Amino acid sequence: MSANPLLDRLRARDRSAFTELCVAQRDRLYGIAWSVTRDRQDALDVLQDTLTSAWRSLSTLRDDTALHAWMGQIALNHARMRLRTRRRKPVEPMDDLDALFEADGHRRDDISAWPERPDDALDRARLARRLARLADRLPDDHRELWALADTQHLSMEEIAELTGLQVANVKTRLHRARLQLREWLALELGARP
Amino acid sequence: MTCKELTERVMAYRDRELPLHVRLSLQFHAAICSCCRNLLSTYDETVAIGADLANEEVPEEVAQLFDDMLARAMVDPEKPED
């Protein structure tokens, strides 16, 4: 017997316990799948694969398994596999940050302000989709962290748990991804980057 | 603080993770450098635009299909269905 009765029921392959766990995680798992694949059908397939893998792996659950991290990791792995089988836009090299600055640390070029973000929901959605298309140009690991943090609002700790990275590494890469997206988006908006 | 140092610290600044003296130093630099003020505001914009993508998720069909998905998942490998 473990301290978590749900774990014991899951290890006994109790269908209602598994259903309870999955229903509670449904939107989160879909969110992980969708943010990584950015395709509705792929995300649904990932969700199915996640449930199937989780059911088959119930015997591997340990007393200290954090269930929501365990399911999230399964979903993320399936989403990564799905992405690998799909042809993506070519990844572009990220800017060399050092090249943006003079030797004394001051920025070489100006950065201009952007036009105000549109109030209209449709225009905002259009702008968000432009950002998503730009994110497709990021290296997979940076894009994944950006998607989990900025579109799914997972905490740095949750992302670290899912990806196996140190929190500090998650933050460094996420910051780098945001800076790159900001530069690309500035160019798209016709602003000085 | 230089523009480069500020750029490296934008995220920690937004997340209020900087020690007070670094925070003040960053704010002082931003007050005198329009380039870095614009970096701060457009970095925030980039994050906010990404947040708008969250609203497109979880279509109705996920809820509709979920029971079937669960039923398909809960097939024991050692007891395959006929």
Interface residues (C-beta under 8 A of the other chain):
Chain A: R13 R15 F18 T19 C22 V23 R26 D27 Y30 G31 W34 S35 R40 L44 L47 Q48 L51 T52 A54 W55 R56 L97 D98 L100 F101 D104 G105 H106 R107 D110 I111 S112 A113 W114 R117 R124 A125 L127 A128 R129 L131 A132 W146 D150 T151 Q152 H153 K171 L174 H175 R178 L179 L181 R182 L185 A186 A191
Chain B: T2 C3 K4 E5 T7 E8 V10 M11 A12 S34 C35 C36 N38 L39 S41 T42 Y43 E45 T46 V47 A48 I49 G50 A51 D52 L53 A54 N55 E56 E57 V58 P59 E61 V62 A63 L65 F66 M69 L70 R72 A73 M74 V75 D76 P77
